[in-house]
Amino acid sequence: MTDAVRTTTTTTVGGVPLCFDEWEGSGPPVIFLHATGFSRGCWRPAAEQLTDVCRPVAVDLRGHGGSPELPGPYEWASLADDIAALVAERWQEPVVLVGHSVGGAAAVEVAARFDLPIAQLVLFEPMLQEGEVLGPDQRDPGALSPLVKRTQRRRAEWDSRAAAIDYLRERVPYSLWDPTVYLAWTDTGLEDTETGARLSCSPTVEAAVFITGRGSRARELLSDVTCPTWIVRATGDRGMESTCPPSAPAALSDGVDFGVEGSGHFLPLERPDLVVATLRHALLLRSGSESAAP
């Protein structure tokens, strides 16, 4: 843990308000993108340990955390559009994108679809399953998956923040997370109301992201990613099975694939130490290759 100053900013890019944390630090900007239904607080414990080698930035995707809820649908391509617009507005230098789940899929789309200075991708359990384009008729609630239906029924309000923290801590996936990650997430994943507290990402938004996920192009766009890309995959089903099949990294022109035995989809939230170690190694290698360049 460091004493680096962290600031929280909300800016509007492309008409979309985005909230993000930014730390003072030494090195390149490293932009962290969270999973569906979560928020920037998930990355704080790892980001705070990396300010000696980079300038961490943890972003709330639209409708999550401090980024206000907008009308749907929440197309995954739009999530990538938001991040690309933020990068283009704020950084002219090379940046590293770090993503988990839908955040990883968004990072792939940003690197593949936009002419931006993306130096490297580091993806933890990115959502890279084979997708299919959905028509409006296929988004009928009666045809929704069990995951979407469970999400829509999820409890979202409590009488107090303390009650919410206690309630969620006993339930998967939160019960699996590292305690420091869980508490950091509650800072941004819950918001106070006049009568208590509620999830900052509503079940409506979370379900909308899941619904449009089957139409994601991230998997097919992997072959268009030219920057070095590290993928850290789960090999088990702890909490939830992996969303990144072993075949996905083979599509990359410059990719490194790591499998973590016995882990599940929530790997980076259970192992912030692994996030820190992976990024330190990636940034060290990148720095060494730059210094060795003619």
C-alpha positions in Angstrom: 0.0 0.0 0.0 1.3 3.5 -0.9 0.4 7.0 0.1 -0.1 8.1 -3.5 -2.9 10.6 -4.0 -6.1 9.3 -5.6 -8.6 11.6 -7.2 -12.1 10.8 -8.5 -13.4 12.6 -11.6 -16.5 12.4 -13.7 -16.2 13.6 -17.3 -18.5 13.4 -20.3 -17.2 11.8 -23.5 -19.4 11.2 -26.5 -22.4 12.3 -24.4 -21.7 9.6 -21.8 -20.7 10.5 -18.2 -17.9 8.3 -17.0 -16.5 8.3 -13.4 -12.9 7.2 -12.7 -10.3 7.1 -10.1 -6.8 8.3 -11.0 -3.6 7.9 -8.9 -0.4 9.9 -9.0 2.4 7.6 -10.0 5.5 6.9 -12.1 5.2 5.3 -15.5 2.5 4.8 -18.2 -1.2 5.2 -17.6 -2.7 1.8 -16.8 -6.5 1.8 -17.3 -8.5 -0.8 -15.3 -11.9 -2.0 -16.6 -14.2 -4.0 -14.3 -16.7 -6.9 -14.9 -20.5 -6.6 -15.4 -22.3 -5.4 -12.3 -19.2 -4.3 -10.4 -17.3 -1.0 -10.3 -13.9 0.7 -10.1 -13.5 0.0 -6.4 -12.6 -3.6 -7.2 -9.3 -2.5 -8.6 -8.3 -0.2 -5.8 -6.2 -2.6 -3.7 -4.1 -3.6 -6.7 -3.8 -0.1 -8.2 -2.6 1.3 -4.9 0.4 -1.1 -5.0 1.4 -0.2 -8.5 2.0 3.6 -8.3 5.7 3.1 -8.3 5.6 1.6 -11.8 2.5 3.2 -13.5 -0.3 5.8 -13.2 -3.3 3.7 -12.4 -6.8 4.7 -13.6 -9.9 2.7 -12.6 -13.0 3.4 -14.7 -16.7 2.8 -14.1 -18.3 1.6 -17.2 -21.6 3.3 -18.2 -24.4 2.6 -15.7 -21.9 1.2 -13.1 -20.6 2.8 -9.9 -20.4 6.5 -10.3 -21.2 6.5 -14.0 -24.9 7.3 -14.2 -27.5 4.9 -15.5 -28.5 5.5 -19.1 -31.3 4.1 -21.3 -30.4 0.7 -22.8 -29.6 -1.4 -24.6 -26.1 -1.7 -23.2 -24.3 -3.0 -26.3 -20.8 -4.2 -25.6 -19.5 -2.2 -28.6 -20.8 0.9 -26.9 -18.9 0.2 -23.7 -15.7 0.0 -25.9 -16.7 3.2 -27.7 -16.9 5.0 -24.3 -13.4 3.8 -23.2 -11.9 4.7 -26.6 -13.4 8.2 -26.3 -12.0 8.6 -22.8 -8.5 7.5 -23.9 -8.5 9.8 -26.9 -9.5 12.8 -24.8 -7.1 12.4 -21.9 -4.0 10.6 -23.0 -1.7 11.1 -26.0 0.9 8.7 -24.8 0.8 4.9 -24.9 -1.6 3.3 -22.4 -2.0 -0.2 -21.0 -5.5 -1.6 -20.8 -6.4 -4.1 -18.0 -9.7 -5.8 -18.1 -11.8 -8.4 -16.3 -14.7 -10.2 -18.0 -16.7 -7.6 -20.0 -13.9 -5.2 -19.2 -11.5 -7.5 -21.0 -13.8 -7.8 -24.0 -14.1 -4.0 -24.1 -10.3 -3.7 -24.0 -10.0 -6.1 -27.0 -12.5 -4.0 -29.0 -10.7 -0.7 -28.1 -7.4 -2.2 -29.3 -8.8 -3.8 -32.4 -11.2 -1.1 -33.6 -9.6 2.2 -32.8 -6.4 4.0 -33.9 -5.2 4.7 -30.4 -1.8 4.4 -28.6 -2.6 1.1 -26.9 0.7 -0.3 -25.8 -0.5 -3.6 -24.2 -3.5 -5.5 -23.0 -3.5 -7.5 -19.8 -6.7 -9.4 -19.5 -8.0 -11.4 -16.5 -10.7 -13.9 -17.4 -11.9 -11.8 -20.4 -15.3 -12.7 -21.8 -14.2 -14.2 -25.1 -16.7 -17.0 -25.7 -18.1 -17.4 -29.2 -20.8 -14.8 -29.7 -23.8 -14.5 -32.0 -25.7 -11.4 -33.1 -29.2 -11.1 -31.5 -32.2 -9.7 -33.2 -34.8 -7.7 -31.3 -37.1 -10.7 -31.2 -34.4 -12.8 -29.4 -34.3 -10.2 -26.6 -37.8 -11.1 -25.4 -37.8 -11.5 -21.6 -39.5 -14.9 -22.0 -36.4 -16.2 -23.8 -33.8 -14.9 -21.3 -31.2 -17.1 -19.8 -31.4 -18.3 -16.1 -28.5 -15.9 -15.4 -30.4 -12.9 -16.6 -33.6 -13.9 -14.8 -31.6 -14.3 -11.5 -30.0 -10.9 -12.1 -33.4 -9.2 -12.6 -34.7 -10.7 -9.3 -31.6 -9.7 -7.4 -32.0 -7.7 -4.2 -30.8 -4.2 -4.7 -31.8 -2.1 -1.6 -31.2 -2.3 2.2 -32.0 -0.3 5.3 -28.4 0.7 5.7 -25.0 0.4 4.1 -23.8 -1.9 7.0 -26.8 -4.2 6.3 -25.9 -4.4 2.6 -22.3 -5.1 3.3 -23.2 -8.0 5.7 -25.8 -9.4 3.4 -23.7 -9.5 0.3 -20.6 -10.7 2.0 -22.2 -14.1 2.7 -23.2 -14.6 -0.9 -21.3 -15.8 -4.0 -19.4 -14.3 -5.7 -18.6 -11.7 -2.9 -17.9 -14.5 -0.3 -15.0 -15.7 -2.5 -13.3 -12.3 -2.9 -10.3 -11.1 -1.1 -11.6 -9.1 1.9 -9.7 -6.0 0.9 -11.2 -6.2 -2.6 -14.7 -6.7 -1.2 -14.5 -3.7 1.1 -13.0 -1.5 -1.6 -15.8 -2.5 -3.9 -18.5 -1.6 -1.4 -17.2 2.0 -1.5 -18.2 2.3 -5.1 -20.6 -0.6 -5.6 -23.1 0.7 -3.0 -24.6 4.1 -2.8 -26.4 5.8 0.0 -30.1 6.7 -0.3 -32.5 8.6 2.0 -33.7 5.3 3.4 -30.5 3.2 3.4 -28.3 1.9 0.6 -28.6 0.3 -2.8 -26.4 -1.2 -5.5 -24.9 1.5 -7.7 -25.3 -0.8 -10.7 -29.0 -1.7 -10.8 -30.1 -5.2 -11.7 -31.7 -3.7 -14.7 -28.4 -2.4 -16.1 -26.5 -5.6 -15.1 -29.1 -7.8 -16.9 -29.0 -5.5 -20.0 -25.3 -6.1 -20.3 -25.7 -9.8 -20.0 -28.5 -9.8 -22.6 -26.4 -8.1 -25.2 -23.3 -10.1 -24.4 -24.2 -12.9 -26.9 -23.7 -10.2 -29.6 -20.2 -9.3 -28.6 -17.6 -9.2 -31.4 -14.6 -9.4 -29.1 -13.7 -13.0 -29.9 -13.6 -12.4 -33.6 -11.7 -9.2 -33.2 -8.8 -10.8 -31.4 -7.0 -11.3 -34.7 -7.0 -7.6 -35.3 -5.2 -6.8 -32.0 -1.6 -6.0 -32.8 -0.2 -4.9 -29.4 1.3 -7.5 -27.0 -1.6 -9.2 -25.1 -1.4 -11.2 -21.9 -4.4 -13.4 -21.0 -4.8 -14.9 -17.5 -7.4 -17.6 -17.6 -9.1 -19.7 -15.0 -9.0 -23.5 -15.4 -11.8 -24.4 -13.0 -15.3 -23.4 -12.0 -14.7 -21.9 -8.6 -17.8 -19.6 -8.2 -18.3 -19.5 -11.9 -16.6 -21.4 -14.8 -14.1 -19.6 -17.1 -15.4 -17.4 -19.8 -12.2 -17.5 -21.8 -11.7 -20.8 -23.6 -8.1 -22.1 -24.1 -8.5 -21.7 -27.9 -9.1 -17.9 -27.7 -5.4 -16.8 -27.2 -4.3 -18.6 -30.3 -6.0 -15.9 -32.4 -3.6 -13.3 -31.2 -0.6 -12.3 -33.2 1.4 -11.4 -30.1 -0.1 -13.2 -27.2 0.9 -14.8 -23.9 -1.5 -17.3 -22.2 -1.4 -18.1 -18.5 -3.7 -20.7 -16.9 -4.3 -20.6 -13.1 -5.2 -24.1 -11.8 -8.3 -24.5 -9.7 -9.5 -20.9 -10.2 -12.8 -19.6 -11.5 -14.1 -16.5 -13.3 -13.6 -14.2 -10.3 -9.9 -14.9 -10.2 -8.6 -11.2 -10.1 -11.0 -10.4 -7.3 -9.9 -13.3 -5.2 -6.2 -12.8 -6.0 -5.2 -9.1 -6.1 -1.7 -10.3 -5.4 -1.7 -12.1 -8.8 -3.0 -8.9 -10.5 -0.1 -6.9 -9.0 2.6 -9.5 -9.8 1.3 -9.9 -13.4 1.2 -6.2 -14.1 4.6 -5.6 -12.5 6.1 -8.3 -14.7 4.3 -7.0 -17.8 5.4 -3.4 -17.2 9.0 -4.4 -16.4 9.3 -6.4 -19.6 7.8 -3.5 -21.6 10.2 -1.0 -20.0 13.1 -3.3 -20.7 12.1 -3.7 -24.4 11.8 0.1 -24.8 15.2 0.8 -23.3 16.7 -1.9 -25.6 15.1 -0.5 -28.7 17.5 1.2 -31.2 
